[in-house]
Amino acid sequence: MARFLYGHLLKRIGEKSLYQRNLLGFLSDIGLGDVAQLEPMRRNERLKRTVYPALDLLKGAAIRGYETDDRGNLFFIPKD
């Protein structure tokens, strides 16, 4: 998963200073549309087991970091 996310994020970030994406849209973009359709509690559980650990592996490689907000958005901060 981390390898796929690496390529996906590098293409999307490009020269941007910040890449913002709605969580549900991001899940659909990376082929996890079925996870986006789960009830919030189950979705968060699945994210904690799969997507977030893969994104953590990318810190320092493809991205400097990522953050979420209370509106369901992901913010990817590109590597310098």
N, C-alpha and C positions, 0 to 999 in steps of 0.2 A: 504494500500500500504506500509506504513512504517513497519508494522509487517512482511510482506513478504520480504522486502528489508533487514531487520535485519537478518533474517535467511540466505538469499542469500549471504550477505556480510560476515557474520561470517564464512560460509563454504569456501568462496573464499580467505579470508584474511589469516586465519590460523595463522601461525607463521611468515608470511612475514612482512618485515618492510615497504612495500609499495605495494599496489595492483593497477595496471594500466590496464585500459580497454578502447578500442575504444568505443565512445559513441554509435554508431550504433550497434555494437556487444553487448554492455551492454543492450540496449533497447530490442534486440532480446532475450537475456538471460532471461530477466525478463517478457517476454510475451508481450512486446509492439513493436513488429516488425512492426505493422501497423503505429506507430508513426515514426519509423525510415524511412519509405518510403515517408513521407510527404515532401513538399518543405521546405527548411530551415526556412523560416519565420514562417510558421505554426507549424513546429516541435518545434522551440524555444518557441513559445507561449504555446504550450501544456506542454512542459517540465517545464516552469515556474509555471504552474497551478497545476501540478501533481507530477512529479518526484522530483524536487528540494525541495519543501516543505516537502515531505516525508523524503528525505535525511537529511534535516535540523533537523528533529525530532530525528534522530539517532545520532547526534553529542553528544558525551559524553556517549552514551549508547553502540553502536556497533563500532563506529569510532570516532576518534578525530576530523576529518574533511575530506573534499573533495575539490578538485580543478579541474578546466578544463583548457585546453590550447587552443591555436588557431588552432591546428591541429585536434581537435575533440576527444581528449582523456580525460578520467576521471582518476583522481588519488585519491585513497582512502588511508588516513593515519590512520592506526590502533590505537585503544585506547591503552594507555600504560598499 
